[in-house]
Amino acid sequence: MTHTTFDDWSRLPGTDVEFWRNGLRLGTGTIDMADSGSTIAWIISDPLAERLLLEKTNGIELRISREQAIRRMDPERSDRNCQV
């Protein structure tokens, strides 16, 4: 599956993501919450539902699947009419 960097973190709650820094994948998880300025996000990345705080200022980038990127850019699109 192809993943792409997505900078508007405020649109990502509920989305499965990969989190990266300096070209290395640090992990995966689901965005629980993100601030409106897209600078911090809380991610659930383990089975115990413990959250991690991720910050752009620490060089973190979030990557999502191409399908999720399309849905997040145009929330009106449903799974049925989202063609990738």
N, C-alpha and C positions, 0 to 999 in steps of 0.2 A: 504494500500500500504506500502510495506517495504522500508524504507530509510536507506542509508548507508553513513558513513562519507566519504568525498572525499577530499583528501589533495591537489591535484594539481589544485588550483583555476584558474590557467591560462587557463585551458581547459573548463571553465564553462560559458563564456559569452553566453547569450541567454537561459540559463538553469534555470528552476524553482527549487528553493532550500528552505530548512528550515534552519534557523540559530539558533544555540544553544550555551549556555555557562553554565558551571557547571551543566550539566544534565538537564537544563531547556530550553524548546523551547521558544525563544524570538519572533519569527515571521517567515513569509514566504515572498518570493518575487522572482524576476527574476534578475539574474546577468547581469548588464549592461557592466561593464568592470572589469578586474582583471590585476594586474601587473604580469610580467613574472616570478618573484620570488615567486609567490603564497603567498604573505604575506598580501596583501590588496585587497579588492574587493568593487566595488560600486554596490549597490543593489537597485532596484526599488521595493518598498514594499507597495505602496499605490496608490489609484486611481488617484491622482494628479500627478503621475510620479515624485515625489520628491525622491531624491536618499539619501541613507545612506552609510556611509563609514564603512566597517567592517575590523577589523585587527586581525590577528591570535595572535599577541602579547597580546591582551586583552582577550585571552582565547576563542575566537569565533571559532566554528567549523561549517562547512557547510555540510549538508546532502542532498543527492539527491536520487531519486528513483533508484531501481536496474536497470531498463531499461535504464535510463539516464546514469548510471555508465558504463554500457556495451558500449553504444554509444560513450561516452567520452574517454574510454580507447582504442577503435578501431573505429576511425572516418570513416573508409572505409565501415563499416556495415551500411546498410540501415534499415529503419523500417520494410521492408518486410522480411529480413533475420535475424533480431534480435529476437531470441527466448529466453524467460526467463522462 
